[in-house]
Amino acid sequence: MSEQDEKIQELERRINVLENYSKPSHPAKKWVWTMLGIVLGLFLVMFLIGVIQFISA
């Protein structure tokens, strides 16, 4: 093989590696969704407690 063929094969290998590369998930995004779920859960619980107290009064 000529030097040019070797360069082409190396470039094709690098392209394949880059195409198959998947970005790692962001741990901060998971943390934000967890905190949002906790806040909404607490809001829902407090809302239900308020409704129950209003109905009971």
C-alpha positions as CSV (number, residue, x, y, z in Angstrom):
1,M,0.0,0.0,0.0
2,S,1.1,3.5,-0.6
3,E,1.5,6.1,2.0
4,Q,-1.6,7.9,0.7
5,D,-3.7,4.7,1.1
6,E,-2.5,4.4,4.7
7,K,-3.4,8.0,5.5
8,I,-6.9,7.4,4.0
9,Q,-7.4,4.3,6.1
10,E,-6.3,6.1,9.2
11,L,-8.7,9.0,8.5
12,E,-11.5,6.6,7.8
13,R,-10.8,4.8,11.1
14,R,-10.8,8.2,13.0
15,I,-14.1,9.1,11.3
16,N,-15.7,5.8,12.4
17,V,-14.5,6.4,16.0
18,L,-16.0,9.9,16.0
19,E,-19.3,8.8,14.5
20,N,-19.7,6.0,17.1
21,Y,-18.8,8.3,20.0
22,S,-21.8,9.0,22.2
23,K,-21.8,12.0,24.5
24,P,-21.8,11.2,28.2
25,S,-25.0,12.1,30.0
26,H,-24.8,15.2,32.2
27,P,-25.1,14.3,35.9
28,A,-26.3,17.9,36.6
29,K,-29.3,17.4,34.4
30,K,-30.3,14.3,36.4
31,W,-29.8,16.3,39.6
32,V,-32.1,19.1,38.3
33,W,-34.9,16.6,37.4
34,T,-34.6,15.0,40.9
35,M,-34.8,18.3,42.7
36,L,-37.7,19.4,40.5
37,G,-39.5,16.1,41.4
38,I,-38.9,16.6,45.1
39,V,-40.2,20.2,45.0
40,L,-43.3,19.3,43.1
41,G,-43.9,16.3,45.3
42,L,-43.7,18.5,48.5
43,F,-46.0,21.1,46.9
44,L,-48.6,18.4,46.0
45,V,-48.5,17.0,49.6
46,M,-48.9,20.4,51.2
47,F,-51.7,21.3,48.7
48,L,-53.6,18.1,49.6
49,I,-53.1,18.8,53.3
50,G,-54.6,22.3,52.8
51,V,-57.5,20.9,50.9
52,I,-58.3,18.4,53.6
53,Q,-58.1,21.0,56.3
54,F,-60.3,23.4,54.3
55,I,-62.9,20.6,53.8
56,S,-62.8,19.6,57.5
57,A,-63.3,23.1,58.8
